Amino acid sequence: MNRERRKVIGNIFADAAKYTLTAGVIGSLISGEIPGFVFVATGCAFTAFTISAYYITPKDKENG
């Protein structure tokens, strides 16, 4: 049961990373440019969410 919860939470963090990056890219396309602070903040958030998802998601069980 705990393994399934970790999978769901890992997926949530992975989705948050994708949505953060998408929002940053779309925002830069709409505004024509992206300020340095927003670029750095988006990159940091994307990295933090991706690393969190990697460590939260349980590894596949070995058969046998």
Buried (B, 14 or more C-beta within 10 A) or exposed (E): EEEEEBEEBBEBBBEBBBEBBEBBEEEBEEEEEBEEEBEEEBEEBBEBBBEBBEEBBEEEEEEE
